[in-house]
Amino acid sequence: MAEAREEQVSWLDWFANGAFLAVMGLARLLPYRRRVPVVGWVFSRLLGPVAGWARRARENLELAMPELSAEARRQIACDVLDNAGRSMAEIYSGAQFTARVTASDPLTGPGLAALREAAEAERPVILACAHFGNYDAMRAALAAQGWPVGALYRPMNNAAFNAHYIPAIRAIAEPLFPRGRSGFAAMLKFLRGGGMLALGFDQFVHDGTELQFFGLPSRTVLTPAELALRYDALLIPIAGVRQPDGLSFAVEVGAPVAHSDAATMMQALNDDLERQIRTNPGQWFWVHRRWKKRGG
């Protein structure tokens, strides 16, 4: 299976992967405190604009936050790509990154007590997370507490990139469950056993339910809420929020979402994420096509 996947790697994938590894290899020659901002600069000033990510971020910002000036949108788009680059540098820094996250006590927020109580009771937990700040800072902080933190992930389209990316994120915390039938079955077994499962909810899903996000219709996955209802799991929003120094994090544990129906619960998560994004707009990955039309 792995060999068949490898044959499908195009020359463009190999080139993109080689360029990425070259950047990360050079960056690793720098001390951690310089490495992270340097890779952020490469993403925001070079890679992002060339790849069209900066333009797409500005377009999404104009759609969702039309009250902003063009200059403000340009600055936020730059911050978004800087954060993305910093996050990649952190993920590929392994132990240095996790040590940085866990050196202080980063866990905070109104839902922390409920999360601790669920961990002690071995109650299943759904950690509703988004592409905000650094998702892996949250995984590192919770794993440092000795809590079982699993995550569902979608392998990248570039198989050459997966060969090093998946081991990098696995080194931060395990278990990881790939999307697919076997991965989903293992994920449910982990959850039923009282695990904490991180699930994303902030990307467009063609068969999702149309909910509101920034006052606009956006098709949203219901799976986090549906699993919380099915397994009586705590459903809680969580994010690794990058701090002003650009290197440290506060892992904000939001108030648990009351069990009702799946659509209502997911709308509450959309609303909470919107609030968080409006506070730190440069930390959400505005590059995603969050507001696609059906069939788009």
C-alpha positions as CSV (number, residue, x, y, z in Angstrom):
1,M,0.0,0.0,0.0
2,A,2.8,2.4,0.9
3,E,4.7,1.7,-2.2
4,A,1.6,2.2,-4.4
5,R,1.0,5.5,-2.8
6,E,4.7,6.5,-3.3
7,E,4.4,5.9,-7.1
8,Q,1.6,8.5,-7.2
9,V,3.9,11.3,-6.1
10,S,4.2,13.8,-9.0
11,W,7.3,15.8,-9.9
12,L,5.6,18.9,-8.6
13,D,4.9,17.1,-5.3
14,W,8.6,16.1,-5.1
15,F,9.7,19.6,-5.9
16,A,7.4,21.2,-3.3
17,N,8.4,18.6,-0.7
18,G,12.1,19.2,-1.5
19,A,11.7,23.0,-1.2
20,F,10.0,22.6,2.2
21,L,12.7,20.2,3.5
22,A,15.4,22.6,2.3
23,V,13.8,25.5,4.2
24,M,13.3,23.4,7.4
25,G,16.8,22.0,7.1
26,L,18.4,25.5,7.0
27,A,16.1,26.7,9.7
28,R,17.2,23.9,12.1
29,L,20.7,25.4,12.0
30,L,19.3,28.3,13.9
31,P,18.6,28.4,17.6
32,Y,14.9,27.8,18.4
33,R,14.1,31.4,19.3
34,R,15.3,32.5,15.9
35,R,14.2,29.5,13.9
36,V,10.5,30.0,14.6
37,P,10.2,33.6,13.4
38,V,12.5,33.1,10.5
39,V,10.2,30.3,9.1
40,G,7.3,32.6,9.8
41,W,8.9,35.3,7.7
42,V,9.6,32.8,4.8
43,F,5.9,31.8,4.8
44,S,4.5,35.3,5.0
45,R,6.9,37.1,2.6
46,L,7.8,34.4,0.1
47,L,5.9,31.1,0.1
48,G,2.4,32.5,0.9
49,P,2.3,35.2,-1.7
50,V,3.8,32.9,-4.4
51,A,1.3,30.1,-3.6
52,G,-1.7,32.5,-3.7
53,W,-2.5,32.0,0.0
54,A,-2.2,35.7,0.8
55,R,-4.7,36.7,-1.9
56,R,-7.1,34.0,-0.8
57,A,-6.9,35.1,2.8
58,R,-7.6,38.7,1.8
59,E,-10.6,37.6,-0.2
60,N,-12.1,35.6,2.7
61,L,-11.4,38.5,5.1
62,E,-13.3,40.9,2.7
63,L,-16.2,38.5,2.7
64,A,-16.4,37.9,6.4
65,M,-15.2,41.2,7.8
66,P,-16.0,43.8,5.2
67,E,-15.7,46.6,7.8
68,L,-11.9,46.2,7.7
69,S,-9.8,48.4,5.5
70,A,-7.7,47.0,2.7
71,E,-4.6,47.7,4.6
72,A,-5.9,45.9,7.7
73,R,-6.8,42.8,5.6
74,R,-3.3,42.8,4.1
75,Q,-1.7,42.9,7.6
76,I,-4.0,40.1,8.9
77,A,-3.2,37.9,5.8
78,C,0.5,38.5,6.5
79,D,0.0,37.5,10.2
80,V,-1.9,34.4,9.2
81,L,1.0,33.1,7.0
82,D,3.5,34.1,9.6
83,N,1.6,32.0,12.2
84,A,1.4,29.1,9.8
85,G,5.1,29.2,9.2
86,R,5.9,29.5,12.9
87,S,3.6,26.5,13.5
88,M,5.4,24.4,11.0
89,A,8.8,25.3,12.5
90,E,7.5,24.3,15.9
91,I,6.1,21.0,14.8
92,Y,9.4,20.1,13.2
93,S,11.3,21.2,16.4
94,G,9.9,18.2,18.3
95,A,11.1,18.1,21.9
96,Q,12.2,21.8,21.8
97,F,8.6,22.8,21.0
98,T,6.9,20.5,23.6
99,A,9.4,21.7,26.2
100,R,8.6,25.3,25.4
101,V,4.9,24.7,25.7
102,T,5.1,22.7,28.9
103,A,7.7,24.8,30.6
104,S,5.0,26.9,32.1
105,D,1.4,25.9,33.0
106,P,-0.4,27.0,29.8
107,L,-3.8,25.5,30.6
108,T,-6.4,28.2,31.3
109,G,-10.1,29.0,30.7
110,P,-13.6,28.5,32.1
111,G,-13.7,24.8,31.0
112,L,-10.5,23.7,32.7
113,A,-12.2,22.4,35.8
114,A,-14.7,20.4,33.8
115,L,-11.9,19.0,31.7
116,R,-10.0,17.9,34.8
117,E,-13.1,16.3,36.3
118,A,-13.8,14.4,33.1
119,A,-10.2,13.1,33.0
120,E,-10.4,11.9,36.6
121,A,-13.7,10.2,35.9
122,E,-12.4,8.7,32.6
123,R,-15.3,10.3,30.8
124,P,-15.0,10.6,27.1
125,V,-14.1,14.1,25.9
126,I,-14.5,15.7,22.4
127,L,-11.9,18.5,22.1
128,A,-13.4,20.8,19.4
129,C,-10.5,22.5,17.8
130,A,-9.8,24.7,14.8
131,H,-6.9,25.8,12.6
132,F,-6.1,28.6,15.1
133,G,-2.9,29.5,16.8
134,N,-1.0,26.2,17.0
135,Y,-3.3,23.1,17.3
136,D,-0.3,21.0,18.4
137,A,0.4,23.2,21.4
138,M,-2.9,22.0,22.8
139,R,-2.0,18.4,22.2
140,A,1.4,18.9,23.9
141,A,-0.1,20.6,26.9
142,L,-2.7,18.0,27.5
143,A,-0.4,15.1,27.0
144,A,2.0,16.6,29.6
145,Q,-0.8,16.2,32.1
146,G,-0.7,12.5,31.5
147,W,-4.1,12.6,29.8
148,P,-4.8,10.3,26.8
149,V,-5.1,12.7,23.9
150,G,-5.9,11.3,20.4
151,A,-6.6,13.1,17.2
152,L,-8.2,12.3,13.8
153,Y,-6.1,13.5,10.9
154,R,-6.4,13.7,7.2
155,P,-3.2,12.6,5.3
156,M,-1.9,15.4,3.0
157,N,-2.4,14.9,-0.8
158,N,1.4,15.0,-1.2
159,A,2.5,11.5,-0.1
160,A,6.2,12.6,0.0
161,F,5.3,15.3,2.5
162,N,3.3,12.7,4.6
163,A,6.5,10.6,5.0
164,H,8.0,13.1,7.4
165,Y,4.9,15.2,8.5
166,I,3.0,12.4,10.2
167,P,6.0,11.2,12.3
168,A,6.6,14.8,13.3
169,I,3.0,15.3,14.6
170,R,3.1,11.8,16.1
171,A,6.1,12.7,18.2
172,I,4.1,15.5,19.9
173,A,1.3,13.2,21.2
174,E,-0.3,9.9,20.4
175,P,-2.5,8.2,19.3
176,L,-3.3,9.5,15.8
177,F,-6.1,8.1,13.7
178,P,-6.1,8.5,9.9
179,R,-9.4,9.3,8.2
180,G,-10.8,6.1,6.8
181,R,-12.7,3.0,8.0
182,S,-10.0,1.4,10.1
183,G,-8.9,4.7,11.6
184,F,-12.4,5.7,12.5
185,A,-13.0,2.3,14.2
186,A,-9.9,2.7,16.3
187,M,-10.8,6.2,17.1
188,L,-14.3,5.2,18.4
189,K,-12.7,2.4,20.6
190,F,-10.3,5.0,22.1
191,L,-13.2,7.4,22.8
192,R,-15.4,4.8,24.4
193,G,-12.5,3.9,26.7
194,G,-12.5,7.4,28.1
195,G,-10.0,9.1,25.8
196,M,-9.8,12.8,24.8
197,L,-10.3,13.1,21.1
198,A,-9.4,16.2,19.2
199,L,-11.7,16.9,16.2
200,G,-11.6,19.8,13.8
201,F,-14.8,21.6,12.8
202,D,-13.7,24.7,10.9
203,Q,-13.4,23.6,7.3
204,F,-16.1,23.5,4.6
205,V,-17.7,20.0,4.3
206,H,-19.8,19.3,1.2
207,D,-22.3,17.1,3.1
208,G,-22.3,19.3,6.2
209,T,-25.2,21.2,7.7
210,E,-25.6,24.8,6.7
211,L,-24.9,26.9,9.8
212,Q,-23.8,30.5,10.4
213,F,-20.2,31.6,10.6
214,F,-19.5,35.4,10.6
215,G,-23.1,35.9,9.7
216,L,-22.7,33.9,6.5
217,P,-24.0,30.4,5.6
218,S,-21.3,27.8,6.0
219,R,-21.6,24.1,5.7
220,T,-20.4,22.6,9.0
221,V,-19.6,19.1,10.1
222,L,-21.8,17.7,12.9
223,T,-19.6,14.8,13.9
224,P,-18.1,16.3,17.1
225,A,-21.5,17.0,18.5
226,E,-23.0,13.7,17.3
227,L,-20.2,11.7,18.9
228,A,-20.6,13.7,22.2
229,L,-24.3,12.9,22.2
230,R,-23.8,9.2,21.3
231,Y,-21.1,8.5,23.9
232,D,-22.1,11.1,26.6
233,A,-18.8,12.8,26.0
234,L,-17.9,16.3,27.3
235,L,-17.8,18.6,24.2
236,I,-15.4,21.4,24.8
237,P,-13.7,24.1,22.6
238,I,-10.0,24.4,23.0
239,A,-7.2,26.3,21.3
240,G,-3.5,26.9,21.6
241,V,-3.4,30.7,21.4
242,R,-0.1,32.2,20.4
243,Q,1.1,34.9,22.8
244,P,2.5,38.3,21.9
245,D,6.1,37.1,22.1
246,G,5.4,34.8,19.1
247,L,6.8,31.8,20.9
248,S,4.7,30.9,23.9
249,F,1.1,29.7,24.2
250,A,-2.0,29.9,26.4
251,V,-4.1,26.8,25.9
252,E,-7.6,28.1,26.4
253,V,-10.2,25.6,27.4
254,G,-13.6,26.9,26.7
255,A,-16.8,26.3,28.6
256,P,-18.4,22.9,27.9
257,V,-21.2,23.0,25.2
258,A,-24.5,21.8,26.7
259,H,-25.9,18.7,25.2
260,S,-29.0,19.5,23.1
261,D,-29.1,18.7,19.3
262,A,-26.1,18.4,17.1
263,A,-26.8,21.5,14.9
264,T,-27.4,23.7,18.0
265,M,-24.2,22.5,19.6
266,M,-22.1,23.0,16.5
267,Q,-23.6,26.5,16.0
268,A,-22.4,27.3,19.6
269,L,-18.9,26.1,18.6
270,N,-19.0,28.3,15.4
271,D,-20.0,31.3,17.5
272,D,-17.2,30.6,20.0
273,L,-14.6,30.3,17.3
274,E,-15.8,33.5,15.6
275,R,-15.4,35.4,19.0
276,Q,-11.9,34.0,19.3
277,I,-11.0,34.9,15.7
278,R,-12.3,38.5,16.1
279,T,-10.0,38.8,19.1
280,N,-6.9,37.4,17.3
281,P,-7.8,37.5,13.5
282,G,-4.2,36.7,12.5
283,Q,-4.2,33.4,14.2
284,W,-7.0,31.6,12.2
285,F,-6.1,30.1,8.8
286,W,-8.1,32.3,6.6
287,V,-6.7,30.5,3.6
288,H,-9.3,27.7,3.8
289,R,-12.2,28.0,1.5
290,R,-14.7,28.2,4.4
291,W,-17.6,29.7,2.5
292,K,-17.8,27.6,-0.7
293,K,-21.2,27.4,-2.4
294,R,-22.7,23.9,-2.8
295,G,-20.9,22.1,-5.5
296,G,-18.1,24.7,-5.5
